[in-house]
Each structure stands twice: as C-alpha cells, then as structure tokens.
Amino acid sequence: VINCVSVKQASPHRANDVDFDFENNARLLKQWYADADNCETLANSLSPMRCKNKNLDEDVKRFAETFKKQYKIDASSLEPVIFVPGFAGSGIEGYLDRKEGAAWFCFKQWRSWFTLWIAFYELLTSSCLLDNARLIYDRATNNYTNVDGVETRARDFGGISGIDYVDHTDDFFGFTIVYAEMIRKFQAVGYEVGHTLFGAPFDFRKPIPTIVEGSFGQAFFKLVDEAYTKTGKPMHIVTHSYGGPTVLYWMQNYKPHGMTPSEFKAWVQQRVKSFVPIGGPWSGAAKPLRGVLSGDRFGAPEFLINVDTVTKTTRTFGGMVNLFPDPAYWPSNYTFVTTPQRSYTASEEDISQLLQDVGAEDARVMYRHVNRTIDTLKKPEVKTYCLYGFDKPTEIGFEYGDGLSKTKVKQPTEIDTSNLGDGVVPLESLLQCQTWHNFDPHPDEIVCREYDLNGHEDLQDDKLIADIIKITTGQSDILTCETRKLDAKMKALGANVPQKYVELQKLKAMNRAKANNAKK
C-alpha cells in the first residue's frame, strides 16, 4: 500500500475534518462492499468498482463449453479485438516528486511508477489520491497538466492489465473489475492476449479532443496498425461508455503524419472491421453534470471521501465536462437543474451560467471548448453494433432547494431518477446512435441490441459477451435496430412517452423506407 503505510503507523488522526482510523475504515469498507444493496450503487456509478463475481472460474468454464457447442471457433482464424474502457475505467500510474502534498501523511516523493488510479486502499487516504489525480487547467491555452511534481501514464497500453482490473496493487477483494470477466471468456474460446486481444487505456480525466490530439492518438494508431500487421486481419474495436465517442472522434479527426484525411479514412476502413460501442453516451448525461456541481464519490461510501475534496478534483476533469448533456440534442425547454431562483436547461448559455453560479470558472471555460464535441461526430465509416442496457433508474434532473453557492459545495435536495436509461446514461442518449444512418442509403451498417444489464458498468453479462464474440467471429445475428422490449415499455407508458423516443421512431420509419427504396 502506497499512501497508507504511514497512515497505519500514525492512525488515528484527522484528515480534511473527517475522523480517520485506518483499520476501522478498512473493516467498514469491506462490510460496505459486501452489502448486496451497494452492488447496484456501484453498477450505476462513474467508477470502475463493482461487486466481484464469486464464481468467476466456474462461470468462465461453463460459458466456454456452452458457446463452443453452439458456435464454430477456429483459434487460428480469429480476428484481433481491442478493448477500450470508459470514464474512470483505465488504470493510470503515477510518479511523485512533489514539494508539498495535500496533508502531512501524504507521500511527496515516490520515485517509481505506482497505481494512481485507482489502488483500492488509496481510498482510505482519499485526500492524497484526489490531490495527486487532479489536473491544472490553463484557461488561456485550453491546456491540461498534472499537478506540479506528478507524472502520469496509462498502465500497460496494448496489454490488458490497464483495462481488466483498474487496481493491480491491493484489490484482493476484486472490486475494480472492468473488462476482466469478458477477457477471461474471450480467452476461454481461443483468443490470446498480445496476439488477438489488446487493451487501450487512456487518461479519461481529459476531454476527447485533448485525448486524441495527445499521446493516445498516436499510440492507438500504432496499436491498430501493429494488430493488423501481426495477424493480417482487420480488427474489432469494443468500447464502453466514454470510450465510444473517444474512439469515434479518433476515427474521424486524428491526423497521422503524412496522411491526408481521405487516406486515413481508407486506412481505418482497411484495418477496422467493426466498431462495437457499449452504453455510449451519444448525447451526454446528467450524472457528470452533478459530478461537477456537487462532486461524485465514484461509488465509494460517504465515510471515506470528503465531498468538498472530490468536487475540487472533479471540477478539473475536462473529461467529465465533456459528458454534459449535448445542447444541440436536448430540447431547449428541458430543465436539468432547478433552484428557488431559476432553472437551467442544456443550452450553452444556461450551462455556462450554472457553472458560474457555483464558482466553477475553470469548468465554465472548459465547457466552451468541448460542449459540441460529441454533437459533431458523424456516422462511423465501418460496421457498427450499438449495444446498451436500459430500464434502470437514471439521473435526469436535480433540484437544489437550498440554492447554489460560489463558495460552498451544495448537494441536490432532490434527484430525479425517472429516466429509463442504463443507470448512468439516459435512454435518449443511448438511442442517439440509431440516428446516424438517418440519411444513409445503407442503414444496415448501423445495428443495435438492447440488454437487461445490472447497470451501466455491467460488462459481465453472458448474453452481451456472447453477442460480442459472435460479432468478432463473424457469426452475429444482430441484423437490425429492433427495440422490442423498449417499444413494449414505451407502449405501456402511453401518453408519458418521452418526445425524443417519438422522434426516433419517425427516423427509424424513414430509414426503413429508404432501405426498401434502395433495394428496389
């Protein structure tokens, strides 16, 4: 344990006005994660943490036996797969050479690479973790840097230890699982890490343009090229949440040296066979907005993380600001935040004013630079499988009955969770990918499927994993964008059907008509 060694020796002590006892908090933490009710909280949080599958070995064996009986698998002909995680799902390593820390018990120097995001027991000294993880934003240049004396890098880019579990240091409870179960099941049917399985972690703290224009853009270019060269086969890129728009932005905006945009487009089409986004926030989400206004504990229990400290950190994350509701998509009269003084919609003017009203000036400037990032994304130029869960209580609005403050972090007095999204991403945002083929003569290039997942972070569902393996082995039965379960749910709602859903049905009807005309 890195920041916790001196804490255990010196406990109990006080940190950020919170009584702290290392051993007691460790016991409470273990009990908290063992509570089944908290598993749902984790599944619908912005964190990579969730409850461990206690029967993973048996499940992997059973999955492989069942899958191989039903589908043909030839390990020698498998096409490569790259997994890209979502927000907070990448392992980030740190190197410390600081002159000062957040508290006396925080290490200032640690001159070897260690797990910064997120070593499980770093939560026991969360003030150290959050101070090392925050960014410094330059409003004049729109540039993001680490805190002075902190260096960071994505862990094991190209390998899987930066995307299977976020914590490889001291997560002996197995709570920081991301793609681990999916990877195990891919391996069980014949995939091989480093040959047909790859991972692409990235610095999720930053907004999409900064990620793609930074080291990730070139590293991902090389990874795709190397996987293609190594196998001689085009690959499948599987993404989760924030990773979806990040990869799509890369496919449409990355500028490799010596290539024209049309040459890069042809390069991508030659090397990428399919794009498989899971739970993509294609028009943003409300939960990240609350994360910047009031902080987000990333699924961790309240007794561990001081909300003022976490808010100070989340307000430096341009990646969280990038996930705000898209002003070009949401209706101009749709209210996301209400106070006794006024209400705020997703319009650029309202969100900018909202950030100013809570004293988040850096975030307000960030927002001006990124609020149209996702809106500018176009239909992918490769076969796309849009996969998502729905019908989970999802945050869609916040009431601050006590008003807002520029000097004090306020918590919403009421959170509207009436949306039928996946627990984090609203339904309307999940479905937005279906509109990509609105005016395309080949609507079959965009297909989708709905799932009964446990929440936004559920990448362990057998049906989901089986469908993805069928996609990557050329045996997929996902041929359209039928949404039978959703349609039945909406029919039951009657007059309460969301307007965006009605608009989507009209677009789907137009697409079907165009497809029929194209066949004629």
ChimeraX attribute file (.defattr): number of C-alpha atoms within 10 A of each C-alpha:
attribute: neighborCount
match mode: 1-to-1
recipient: residues
	/A:1	13
	/A:2	18
	/A:3	21
	/A:4	21
	/A:5	13
	/A:6	14
	/A:7	20
	/A:8	15
	/A:9	9
	/A:10	12
	/A:11	14
	/A:12	14
	/A:13	14
	/A:14	11
	/A:15	18
	/A:16	14
	/A:17	8
	/A:18	12
	/A:19	11
	/A:20	19
	/A:21	17
	/A:22	20
	/A:23	14
	/A:24	10
	/A:25	16
	/A:26	15
	/A:27	10
	/A:28	15
	/A:29	18
	/A:30	11
	/A:31	10
	/A:32	15
	/A:33	22
	/A:34	14
	/A:35	11
	/A:36	10
	/A:37	10
	/A:38	17
	/A:39	19
	/A:40	18
	/A:41	20
	/A:42	24
	/A:43	24
	/A:44	28
	/A:45	21
	/A:46	25
	/A:47	22
	/A:48	30
	/A:49	29
	/A:50	23
	/A:51	20
	/A:52	17
	/A:53	13
	/A:54	10
	/A:55	8
	/A:56	15
	/A:57	13
	/A:58	9
	/A:59	16
	/A:60	21
	/A:61	14
	/A:62	13
	/A:63	18
	/A:64	18
	/A:65	13
	/A:66	11
	/A:67	17
	/A:68	12
	/A:69	9
	/A:70	8
	/A:71	12
	/A:72	13
	/A:73	18
	/A:74	11
	/A:75	13
	/A:76	10
	/A:77	12
	/A:78	20
	/A:79	22
	/A:80	28
	/A:81	27
	/A:82	23
	/A:83	26
	/A:84	26
	/A:85	28
	/A:86	27
	/A:87	20
	/A:88	24
	/A:89	32
	/A:90	31
	/A:91	32
	/A:92	26
	/A:93	20
	/A:94	20
	/A:95	20
	/A:96	21
	/A:97	15
	/A:98	15
	/A:99	10
	/A:100	13
	/A:101	16
	/A:102	16
	/A:103	15
	/A:104	12
	/A:105	20
	/A:106	22
	/A:107	20
	/A:108	21
	/A:109	15
	/A:110	15
	/A:111	10
	/A:112	10
	/A:113	15
	/A:114	20
	/A:115	24
	/A:116	27
	/A:117	25
	/A:118	28
	/A:119	24
	/A:120	22
	/A:121	21
	/A:122	21
	/A:123	21
	/A:124	24
	/A:125	21
	/A:126	21
	/A:127	24
	/A:128	23
	/A:129	22
	/A:130	22
	/A:131	18
	/A:132	27
	/A:133	23
	/A:134	20
	/A:135	24
	/A:136	15
	/A:137	21
	/A:138	13
	/A:139	14
	/A:140	7
	/A:141	7
	/A:142	13
	/A:143	13
	/A:144	18
	/A:145	14
	/A:146	14
	/A:147	16
	/A:148	14
	/A:149	15
	/A:150	19
	/A:151	16
	/A:152	20
	/A:153	18
	/A:154	21
	/A:155	26
	/A:156	18
	/A:157	21
	/A:158	24
	/A:159	19
	/A:160	23
	/A:161	21
	/A:162	27
	/A:163	32
	/A:164	25
	/A:165	24
	/A:166	32
	/A:167	28
	/A:168	18
	/A:169	17
	/A:170	15
	/A:171	16
	/A:172	10
	/A:173	14
	/A:174	18
	/A:175	19
	/A:176	26
	/A:177	25
	/A:178	29
	/A:179	26
	/A:180	19
	/A:181	23
	/A:182	22
	/A:183	23
	/A:184	18
	/A:185	25
	/A:186	23
	/A:187	16
	/A:188	18
	/A:189	20
	/A:190	16
	/A:191	23
	/A:192	17
	/A:193	17
	/A:194	14
	/A:195	17
	/A:196	25
	/A:197	23
	/A:198	25
	/A:199	29
	/A:200	26
	/A:201	30
	/A:202	31
	/A:203	23
	/A:204	24
	/A:205	23
	/A:206	23
	/A:207	24
	/A:208	26
	/A:209	19
	/A:210	19
	/A:211	19
	/A:212	23
	/A:213	14
	/A:214	13
	/A:215	13
	/A:216	19
	/A:217	22
	/A:218	16
	/A:219	16
	/A:220	21
	/A:221	16
	/A:222	13
	/A:223	17
	/A:224	23
	/A:225	18
	/A:226	14
	/A:227	24
	/A:228	20
	/A:229	12
	/A:230	13
	/A:231	16
	/A:232	13
	/A:233	18
	/A:234	21
	/A:235	25
	/A:236	27
	/A:237	24
	/A:238	22
	/A:239	24
	/A:240	28
	/A:241	25
	/A:242	28
	/A:243	28
	/A:244	25
	/A:245	24
	/A:246	26
	/A:247	22
	/A:248	21
	/A:249	21
	/A:250	21
	/A:251	23
	/A:252	18
	/A:253	17
	/A:254	19
	/A:255	17
	/A:256	13
	/A:257	8
	/A:258	8
	/A:259	11
	/A:260	11
	/A:261	14
	/A:262	9
	/A:263	12
	/A:264	19
	/A:265	17
	/A:266	12
	/A:267	14
	/A:268	19
	/A:269	17
	/A:270	14
	/A:271	19
	/A:272	22
	/A:273	21
	/A:274	22
	/A:275	24
	/A:276	23
	/A:277	27
	/A:278	29
	/A:279	33
	/A:280	27
	/A:281	29
	/A:282	26
	/A:283	27
	/A:284	28
	/A:285	26
	/A:286	22
	/A:287	26
	/A:288	24
	/A:289	25
	/A:290	23
	/A:291	22
	/A:292	26
	/A:293	26
	/A:294	23
	/A:295	23
	/A:296	23
	/A:297	20
	/A:298	18
	/A:299	20
	/A:300	19
	/A:301	16
	/A:302	9
	/A:303	14
	/A:304	20
	/A:305	21
	/A:306	17
	/A:307	18
	/A:308	15
	/A:309	17
	/A:310	23
	/A:311	21
	/A:312	20
	/A:313	24
	/A:314	26
	/A:315	26
	/A:316	23
	/A:317	25
	/A:318	27
	/A:319	25
	/A:320	28
	/A:321	27
	/A:322	29
	/A:323	28
	/A:324	25
	/A:325	31
	/A:326	25
	/A:327	20
	/A:328	16
	/A:329	17
	/A:330	18
	/A:331	14
	/A:332	14
	/A:333	11
	/A:334	13
	/A:335	17
	/A:336	21
	/A:337	24
	/A:338	19
	/A:339	16
	/A:340	11
	/A:341	10
	/A:342	9
	/A:343	17
	/A:344	22
	/A:345	21
	/A:346	24
	/A:347	21
	/A:348	19
	/A:349	12
	/A:350	18
	/A:351	23
	/A:352	20
	/A:353	16
	/A:354	20
	/A:355	21
	/A:356	17
	/A:357	16
	/A:358	19
	/A:359	18
	/A:360	21
	/A:361	17
	/A:362	19
	/A:363	25
	/A:364	19
	/A:365	19
	/A:366	24
	/A:367	22
	/A:368	15
	/A:369	16
	/A:370	21
	/A:371	23
	/A:372	17
	/A:373	18
	/A:374	23
	/A:375	16
	/A:376	10
	/A:377	17
	/A:378	13
	/A:379	19
	/A:380	19
	/A:381	19
	/A:382	19
	/A:383	18
	/A:384	21
	/A:385	26
	/A:386	24
	/A:387	23
	/A:388	27
	/A:389	25
	/A:390	26
	/A:391	21
	/A:392	23
	/A:393	18
	/A:394	26
	/A:395	25
	/A:396	25
	/A:397	23
	/A:398	24
	/A:399	18
	/A:400	18
	/A:401	15
	/A:402	13
	/A:403	17
	/A:404	22
	/A:405	13
	/A:406	13
	/A:407	10
	/A:408	11
	/A:409	19
	/A:410	19
	/A:411	19
	/A:412	20
	/A:413	12
	/A:414	12
	/A:415	16
	/A:416	14
	/A:417	17
	/A:418	14
	/A:419	21
	/A:420	23
	/A:421	27
	/A:422	28
	/A:423	28
	/A:424	29
	/A:425	34
	/A:426	30
	/A:427	28
	/A:428	23
	/A:429	21
	/A:430	26
	/A:431	25
	/A:432	18
	/A:433	24
	/A:434	22
	/A:435	18
	/A:436	16
	/A:437	21
	/A:438	18
	/A:439	13
	/A:440	15
	/A:441	15
	/A:442	14
	/A:443	20
	/A:444	18
	/A:445	19
	/A:446	25
	/A:447	20
	/A:448	22
	/A:449	19
	/A:450	20
	/A:451	17
	/A:452	16
	/A:453	22
	/A:454	20
	/A:455	27
	/A:456	27
	/A:457	30
	/A:458	24
	/A:459	21
	/A:460	21
	/A:461	14
	/A:462	16
	/A:463	12
	/A:464	22
	/A:465	18
	/A:466	18
	/A:467	17
	/A:468	22
	/A:469	22
	/A:470	18
	/A:471	19
	/A:472	21
	/A:473	19
	/A:474	12
	/A:475	14
	/A:476	14
	/A:477	9
	/A:478	17
	/A:479	13
	/A:480	14
	/A:481	19
	/A:482	14
	/A:483	14
	/A:484	11
	/A:485	14
	/A:486	17
	/A:487	13
	/A:488	10
	/A:489	14
	/A:490	17
	/A:491	12
	/A:492	11
	/A:493	11
	/A:494	9
	/A:495	9
	/A:496	9
	/A:497	13
	/A:498	15
	/A:499	11
	/A:500	16
	/A:501	17
	/A:502	11
	/A:503	11
	/A:504	17
	/A:505	14
	/A:506	10
	/A:507	18
	/A:508	18
	/A:509	12
	/A:510	15
	/A:511	22
	/A:512	14
	/A:513	12
	/A:514	18
	/A:515	16
	/A:516	11
	/A:517	10
	/A:518	10
	/A:519	9
	/A:520	6
